[in-house]
Amino acid sequence: MENIQAALVLLLIGMIMVIIVLWLVVGLGNLLIRLTNKYVKEDKDTPSNYGMSRTGKNPKKIAAIIAAVDIATLGEGKIESINKNR
């Protein structure tokens, strides 16, 4: 009976410690996010082209095309240019 009681006490202490550590991680993470957002300024001088690269093409679409060519050619294909057919 003593072994079960000792095991339950250790289980309770372990669970409490896990809760405390997780609470600290979440709290410090939120504090770090708030401090970063408060003191780090965002560049607003440059115009924002969200989702567009310098060439005017969406980088997610380019990545999808490259991945599809890589799979279809078993890694031996090479994309030289991407042009839109009209």
N, CA, C and O atoms as CSV, one atom per row, in Angstrom:
chain,resi,resn,atom,element,x,y,z
A,1,MET,N,N,0.817,-1.198,0.000
A,1,MET,CA,C,0.000,0.000,0.000
A,1,MET,C,C,0.862,1.264,0.000
A,1,MET,O,O,0.490,2.293,-0.563
A,2,GLU,N,N,2.017,1.154,0.645
A,2,GLU,CA,C,2.902,2.313,0.675
A,2,GLU,C,C,3.442,2.644,-0.713
A,2,GLU,O,O,3.635,3.813,-1.047
A,3,ASN,N,N,3.684,1.612,-1.520
A,3,ASN,CA,C,4.206,1.847,-2.865
A,3,ASN,C,C,3.192,2.597,-3.718
A,3,ASN,O,O,3.556,3.507,-4.463
A,4,ILE,N,N,1.938,2.224,-3.613
A,4,ILE,CA,C,0.898,2.899,-4.398
A,4,ILE,C,C,0.763,4.345,-3.951
A,4,ILE,O,O,0.626,5.247,-4.777
A,5,GLN,N,N,0.803,4.566,-2.637
A,5,GLN,CA,C,0.692,5.930,-2.120
A,5,GLN,C,C,1.884,6.778,-2.573
A,5,GLN,O,O,1.699,7.937,-2.946
A,6,ALA,N,N,3.077,6.238,-2.549
A,6,ALA,CA,C,4.267,6.965,-2.997
A,6,ALA,C,C,4.177,7.244,-4.496
A,6,ALA,O,O,4.561,8.322,-4.950
A,7,ALA,N,N,3.677,6.285,-5.261
A,7,ALA,CA,C,3.534,6.473,-6.698
A,7,ALA,C,C,2.523,7.576,-7.002
A,7,ALA,O,O,2.748,8.388,-7.900
A,8,LEU,N,N,1.418,7.616,-6.268
A,8,LEU,CA,C,0.406,8.651,-6.482
A,8,LEU,C,C,0.935,10.037,-6.111
A,8,LEU,O,O,0.623,11.019,-6.786
A,9,VAL,N,N,1.726,10.123,-5.054
A,9,VAL,CA,C,2.316,11.399,-4.658
A,9,VAL,C,C,3.286,11.879,-5.743
A,9,VAL,O,O,3.273,13.053,-6.113
A,10,LEU,N,N,4.125,10.974,-6.251
A,10,LEU,CA,C,5.043,11.343,-7.319
A,10,LEU,C,C,4.290,11.746,-8.592
A,10,LEU,O,O,4.698,12.675,-9.289
A,11,LEU,N,N,3.200,11.050,-8.890
A,11,LEU,CA,C,2.384,11.398,-10.043
A,11,LEU,C,C,1.795,12.791,-9.888
A,11,LEU,O,O,1.810,13.584,-10.830
A,12,LEU,N,N,1.282,13.087,-8.718
A,12,LEU,CA,C,0.693,14.407,-8.464
A,12,LEU,C,C,1.751,15.510,-8.557
A,12,LEU,O,O,1.508,16.555,-9.160
A,13,ILE,N,N,2.898,15.283,-7.973
A,13,ILE,CA,C,3.974,16.279,-8.030
A,13,ILE,C,C,4.433,16.484,-9.470
A,13,ILE,O,O,4.659,17.618,-9.892
A,14,GLY,N,N,4.568,15.412,-10.214
A,14,GLY,CA,C,4.982,15.512,-11.609
A,14,GLY,C,C,3.975,16.276,-12.446
A,14,GLY,O,O,4.360,17.109,-13.266
A,15,MET,N,N,2.687,16.008,-12.253
A,15,MET,CA,C,1.662,16.708,-13.011
A,15,MET,C,C,1.634,18.189,-12.667
A,15,MET,O,O,1.457,19.023,-13.555
A,16,ILE,N,N,1.806,18.525,-11.403
A,16,ILE,CA,C,1.841,19.926,-10.988
A,16,ILE,C,C,3.051,20.630,-11.608
A,16,ILE,O,O,2.937,21.769,-12.062
A,17,MET,N,N,4.196,19.968,-11.632
A,17,MET,CA,C,5.394,20.573,-12.227
A,17,MET,C,C,5.215,20.792,-13.725
A,17,MET,O,O,5.644,21.817,-14.257
A,18,VAL,N,N,4.590,19.844,-14.406
A,18,VAL,CA,C,4.354,20.008,-15.842
A,18,VAL,C,C,3.443,21.196,-16.091
A,18,VAL,O,O,3.699,21.986,-16.999
A,19,ILE,N,N,2.395,21.338,-15.311
A,19,ILE,CA,C,1.475,22.470,-15.460
A,19,ILE,C,C,2.202,23.789,-15.219
A,19,ILE,O,O,1.993,24.754,-15.955
A,20,ILE,N,N,3.051,23.839,-14.200
A,20,ILE,CA,C,3.792,25.068,-13.893
A,20,ILE,C,C,4.746,25.421,-15.044
A,20,ILE,O,O,4.817,26.579,-15.455
A,21,VAL,N,N,5.469,24.439,-15.558
A,21,VAL,CA,C,6.418,24.699,-16.644
A,21,VAL,C,C,5.677,25.155,-17.895
A,21,VAL,O,O,6.112,26.104,-18.548
A,22,LEU,N,N,4.567,24.504,-18.247
A,22,LEU,CA,C,3.803,24.917,-19.417
A,22,LEU,C,C,3.245,26.327,-19.240
A,22,LEU,O,O,3.227,27.109,-20.190
A,23,TRP,N,N,2.792,26.653,-18.041
A,23,TRP,CA,C,2.284,27.989,-17.768
A,23,TRP,C,C,3.392,29.032,-17.960
A,23,TRP,O,O,3.157,30.100,-18.525
A,24,LEU,N,N,4.602,28.709,-17.483
A,24,LEU,CA,C,5.733,29.625,-17.660
A,24,LEU,C,C,6.097,29.787,-19.137
A,24,LEU,O,O,6.389,30.898,-19.582
A,25,VAL,N,N,6.083,28.700,-19.891
A,25,VAL,CA,C,6.417,28.780,-21.313
A,25,VAL,C,C,5.411,29.655,-22.052
A,25,VAL,O,O,5.799,30.520,-22.837
A,26,VAL,N,N,4.139,29.436,-21.809
A,26,VAL,CA,C,3.105,30.232,-22.475
A,26,VAL,C,C,3.192,31.696,-22.041
A,26,VAL,O,O,3.106,32.596,-22.878
A,27,GLY,N,N,3.361,31.938,-20.752
A,27,GLY,CA,C,3.445,33.305,-20.251
A,27,GLY,C,C,4.646,34.056,-20.801
A,27,GLY,O,O,4.518,35.200,-21.237
A,28,LEU,N,N,5.817,33.418,-20.782
A,28,LEU,CA,C,7.019,34.074,-21.314
A,28,LEU,C,C,6.923,34.247,-22.828
A,28,LEU,O,O,7.422,35.237,-23.363
A,29,GLY,N,N,6.304,33.320,-23.514
A,29,GLY,CA,C,6.114,33.458,-24.958
A,29,GLY,C,C,5.231,34.648,-25.285
A,29,GLY,O,O,5.548,35.432,-26.180
A,30,ASN,N,N,4.128,34.787,-24.569
A,30,ASN,CA,C,3.242,35.933,-24.785
A,30,ASN,C,C,3.934,37.247,-24.440
A,30,ASN,O,O,3.761,38.243,-25.143
A,31,LEU,N,N,4.712,37.254,-23.367
A,31,LEU,CA,C,5.452,38.462,-22.990
A,31,LEU,C,C,6.456,38.839,-24.079
A,31,LEU,O,O,6.581,40.013,-24.428
A,32,LEU,N,N,7.165,37.856,-24.612
A,32,LEU,CA,C,8.128,38.108,-25.676
A,32,LEU,C,C,7.441,38.642,-26.932
A,32,LEU,O,O,7.955,39.555,-27.578
A,33,ILE,N,N,6.298,38.086,-27.278
A,33,ILE,CA,C,5.551,38.563,-28.445
A,33,ILE,C,C,5.111,40.007,-28.246
A,33,ILE,O,O,5.246,40.827,-29.154
A,34,ARG,N,N,4.591,40.321,-27.080
A,34,ARG,CA,C,4.134,41.696,-26.808
A,34,ARG,C,C,5.286,42.687,-26.837
A,34,ARG,O,O,5.156,43.773,-27.402
A,35,LEU,N,N,6.420,42.321,-26.230
A,35,LEU,CA,C,7.575,43.219,-26.237
A,35,LEU,C,C,8.111,43.418,-27.648
A,35,LEU,O,O,8.484,44.529,-28.027
A,36,THR,N,N,8.148,42.353,-28.412
A,36,THR,CA,C,8.620,42.464,-29.789
A,36,THR,C,C,7.704,43.357,-30.603
A,36,THR,O,O,8.180,44.221,-31.339
A,37,ASN,N,N,6.411,43.165,-30.484
A,37,ASN,CA,C,5.463,43.976,-31.245
A,37,ASN,C,C,5.480,45.436,-30.788
A,37,ASN,O,O,5.183,46.334,-31.576
A,38,LYS,N,N,5.818,45.673,-29.546
A,38,LYS,CA,C,5.819,47.041,-29.029
A,38,LYS,C,C,7.051,47.827,-29.477
A,38,LYS,O,O,6.940,49.004,-29.818
A,39,TYR,N,N,8.219,47.191,-29.480
A,39,TYR,CA,C,9.460,47.919,-29.704
A,39,TYR,C,C,10.065,47.749,-31.096
A,39,TYR,O,O,10.930,48.540,-31.473
A,40,VAL,N,N,9.655,46.774,-31.856
A,40,VAL,CA,C,10.198,46.581,-33.200
A,40,VAL,C,C,9.223,47.206,-34.180
A,40,VAL,O,O,8.058,46.816,-34.265
A,41,LYS,N,N,9.724,48.179,-34.912
A,41,LYS,CA,C,8.879,48.895,-35.868
A,41,LYS,C,C,8.846,48.144,-37.188
A,41,LYS,O,O,9.838,47.539,-37.594
A,42,GLU,N,N,7.705,48.187,-37.850
A,42,GLU,CA,C,7.553,47.567,-39.156
A,42,GLU,C,C,7.900,48.595,-40.216
A,42,GLU,O,O,7.534,49.765,-40.096
A,43,ASP,N,N,8.614,48.160,-41.264
A,43,ASP,CA,C,8.935,49.062,-42.361
A,43,ASP,C,C,7.667,49.401,-43.127
A,43,ASP,O,O,7.040,48.528,-43.729
A,44,LYS,N,N,7.298,50.664,-43.099
A,44,LYS,CA,C,6.118,51.095,-43.838
A,44,LYS,C,C,6.500,51.984,-45.009
A,44,LYS,O,O,5.634,52.512,-45.707
A,45,ASP,N,N,7.814,52.149,-45.224
A,45,ASP,CA,C,8.281,52.976,-46.329
A,45,ASP,C,C,8.141,52.255,-47.663
A,45,ASP,O,O,7.837,52.877,-48.681
A,46,THR,N,N,8.362,50.946,-47.656
A,46,THR,CA,C,8.301,50.199,-48.902
A,46,THR,C,C,6.872,49.783,-49.186
A,46,THR,O,O,6.144,49.404,-48.269
A,47,PRO,N,N,6.455,49.850,-50.454
A,47,PRO,CA,C,5.104,49.408,-50.781
A,47,PRO,C,C,4.988,47.906,-50.591
A,47,PRO,O,O,5.923,47.158,-50.879
A,48,SER,N,N,3.849,47.478,-50.110
A,48,SER,CA,C,3.644,46.073,-49.807
A,48,SER,C,C,3.004,45.362,-50.985
A,48,SER,O,O,1.916,45.723,-51.434
A,49,ASN,N,N,3.689,44.357,-51.473
A,49,ASN,CA,C,3.135,43.483,-52.506
A,49,ASN,C,C,2.993,42.103,-51.889
A,49,ASN,O,O,3.798,41.212,-52.159
A,50,TYR,N,N,1.985,41.926,-51.073
A,50,TYR,CA,C,1.812,40.684,-50.339
A,50,TYR,C,C,1.611,39.525,-51.301
A,50,TYR,O,O,0.713,39.544,-52.143
A,51,GLY,N,N,2.468,38.514,-51.161
A,51,GLY,CA,C,2.345,37.324,-51.974
A,51,GLY,C,C,2.929,37.456,-53.361
A,51,GLY,O,O,2.719,36.571,-54.191
A,52,MET,N,N,3.652,38.523,-53.648
A,52,MET,CA,C,4.206,38.722,-54.979
A,52,MET,C,C,5.719,38.883,-54.862
A,52,MET,O,O,6.212,39.520,-53.931
A,53,SER,N,N,6.435,38.317,-55.790
A,53,SER,CA,C,7.880,38.490,-55.815
A,53,SER,C,C,8.221,39.699,-56.674
A,53,SER,O,O,7.332,40.401,-57.156
A,54,ARG,N,N,9.520,39.936,-56.863
A,54,ARG,CA,C,9.944,41.082,-57.667
A,54,ARG,C,C,9.507,40.935,-59.124
A,54,ARG,O,O,9.344,41.932,-59.828
A,55,THR,N,N,9.321,39.714,-59.571
A,55,THR,CA,C,8.928,39.496,-60.961
A,55,THR,C,C,7.419,39.620,-61.152
A,55,THR,O,O,6.937,39.548,-62.282
A,56,GLY,N,N,6.675,39.802,-60.082
A,56,GLY,CA,C,5.226,39.930,-60.188
A,56,GLY,C,C,4.505,38.591,-60.167
A,56,GLY,O,O,3.305,38.523,-60.432
A,57,LYS,N,N,5.243,37.515,-59.848
A,57,LYS,CA,C,4.634,36.194,-59.794
A,57,LYS,C,C,4.507,35.758,-58.342
A,57,LYS,O,O,5.318,36.131,-57.494
A,58,ASN,N,N,3.489,34.974,-58.070
A,58,ASN,CA,C,3.229,34.490,-56.722
A,58,ASN,C,C,4.249,33.403,-56.363
A,58,ASN,O,O,4.327,32.391,-57.059
A,59,PRO,N,N,5.035,33.590,-55.288
A,59,PRO,CA,C,6.060,32.607,-54.938
A,59,PRO,C,C,5.477,31.245,-54.550
A,59,PRO,O,O,6.142,30.226,-54.735
A,60,LYS,N,N,4.267,31.204,-54.022
A,60,LYS,CA,C,3.659,29.916,-53.675
A,60,LYS,C,C,3.339,29.119,-54.937
A,60,LYS,O,O,3.511,27.901,-54.964
A,61,LYS,N,N,2.875,29.804,-55.982
A,61,LYS,CA,C,2.586,29.116,-57.239
A,61,LYS,C,C,3.870,28.627,-57.890
A,61,LYS,O,O,3.915,27.527,-58.440
A,62,ILE,N,N,4.912,29.444,-57.826
A,62,ILE,CA,C,6.201,29.041,-58.396
A,62,ILE,C,C,6.731,27.813,-57.665
A,62,ILE,O,O,7.229,26.884,-58.299
A,63,ALA,N,N,6.628,27.800,-56.335
A,63,ALA,CA,C,7.083,26.654,-55.553
A,63,ALA,C,C,6.288,25.402,-55.910
A,63,ALA,O,O,6.854,24.311,-55.981
A,64,ALA,N,N,4.980,25.547,-56.136
A,64,ALA,CA,C,4.149,24.403,-56.506
A,64,ALA,C,C,4.545,23.866,-57.877
A,64,ALA,O,O,4.594,22.652,-58.079
A,65,ILE,N,N,4.824,24.754,-58.812
A,65,ILE,CA,C,5.241,24.334,-60.148
A,65,ILE,C,C,6.581,23.610,-60.089
A,65,ILE,O,O,6.753,22.570,-60.725
A,66,ILE,N,N,7.521,24.147,-59.337
A,66,ILE,CA,C,8.838,23.523,-59.206
A,66,ILE,C,C,8.714,22.140,-58.569
A,66,ILE,O,O,9.368,21.193,-59.004
A,67,ALA,N,N,7.878,22.026,-57.542
A,67,ALA,CA,C,7.686,20.731,-56.885
A,67,ALA,C,C,7.044,19.719,-57.826
A,67,ALA,O,O,7.425,18.548,-57.835
A,68,ALA,N,N,6.062,20.169,-58.625
A,68,ALA,CA,C,5.398,19.262,-59.561
A,68,ALA,C,C,6.368,18.772,-60.635
A,68,ALA,O,O,6.357,17.593,-60.989
A,69,VAL,N,N,7.206,19.669,-61.154
A,69,VAL,CA,C,8.186,19.268,-62.169
A,69,VAL,C,C,9.208,18.316,-61.561
A,69,VAL,O,O,9.622,17.354,-62.208
A,70,ASP,N,N,9.615,18.576,-60.334
A,70,ASP,CA,C,10.584,17.721,-59.661
A,70,ASP,C,C,10.026,16.313,-59.480
A,70,ASP,O,O,10.742,15.333,-59.687
A,71,ILE,N,N,8.770,16.203,-59.102
A,71,ILE,CA,C,8.150,14.889,-58.906
A,71,ILE,C,C,7.943,14.189,-60.256
A,71,ILE,O,O,8.213,12.996,-60.388
A,72,ALA,N,N,7.466,14.932,-61.247
A,72,ALA,CA,C,7.158,14.327,-62.541
A,72,ALA,C,C,8.411,13.852,-63.267
A,72,ALA,O,O,8.364,12.854,-63.986
A,73,THR,N,N,9.527,14.550,-63.090
A,73,THR,CA,C,10.758,14.186,-63.808
A,73,THR,C,C,11.751,13.439,-62.922
A,73,THR,O,O,12.892,13.206,-63.319
A,74,LEU,N,N,11.315,13.069,-61.731
A,74,LEU,CA,C,12.162,12.356,-60.764
A,74,LEU,C,C,13.444,13.115,-60.450
A,74,LEU,O,O,14.509,12.516,-60.298
A,75,GLY,N,N,13.334,14.430,-60.355
A,75,GLY,CA,C,14.461,15.266,-59.960
A,75,GLY,C,C,15.408,15.643,-61.076
A,75,GLY,O,O,16.412,16.312,-60.830
A,76,GLU,N,N,15.114,15.229,-62.305
A,76,GLU,CA,C,16.026,15.525,-63.405
A,76,GLU,C,C,15.561,16.685,-64.270
A,76,GLU,O,O,16.294,17.108,-65.164
A,77,GLY,N,N,14.379,17.204,-64.033
A,77,GLY,CA,C,13.872,18.312,-64.829
A,77,GLY,C,C,14.374,19.642,-64.324
A,77,GLY,O,O,14.709,19.791,-63.150
A,78,LYS,N,N,14.422,20.606,-65.221
A,78,LYS,CA,C,14.889,21.939,-64.853
A,78,LYS,C,C,13.960,22.968,-65.488
A,78,LYS,O,O,13.657,22.893,-66.679
A,79,ILE,N,N,13.516,23.918,-64.693
A,79,ILE,CA,C,12.650,24.981,-65.194
A,79,ILE,C,C,13.529,26.166,-65.552
A,79,ILE,O,O,14.258,26.691,-64.711
A,80,GLU,N,N,13.451,26.576,-66.798
A,80,GLU,CA,C,14.254,27.718,-67.233
A,80,GLU,C,C,13.469,29.021,-67.158
A,80,GLU,O,O,14.038,30.072,-66.863
A,81,SER,N,N,12.170,28.959,-67.424
A,81,SER,CA,C,11.354,30.166,-67.323
A,81,SER,C,C,9.900,29.758,-67.152
A,81,SER,O,O,9.497,28.649,-67.502
A,82,ILE,N,N,9.130,30.682,-66.607
A,82,ILE,CA,C,7.697,30.469,-66.417
A,82,ILE,C,C,6.991,31.631,-67.099
A,82,ILE,O,O,7.136,32.782,-66.688
A,83,ASN,N,N,6.225,31.324,-68.146
A,83,ASN,CA,C,5.501,32.346,-68.878
A,83,ASN,C,C,4.022,31.980,-68.934
A,83,ASN,O,O,3.665,30.803,-68.996
A,84,LYS,N,N,3.184,32.981,-68.911
A,84,LYS,CA,C,1.748,32.776,-68.999
A,84,LYS,C,C,1.327,32.785,-70.468
A,84,LYS,O,O,1.613,33.734,-71.198
A,85,ASN,N,N,0.646,31.723,-70.891
A,85,ASN,CA,C,0.127,31.670,-72.265
A,85,ASN,C,C,-1.195,32.424,-72.322
A,85,ASN,O,O,-2.024,32.320,-71.418
A,86,ARG,N,N,-1.376,33.181,-73.391
A,86,ARG,CA,C,-2.604,33.952,-73.498
A,86,ARG,C,C,-3.470,33.445,-74.592
A,86,ARG,O,O,-4.553,33.984,-74.822
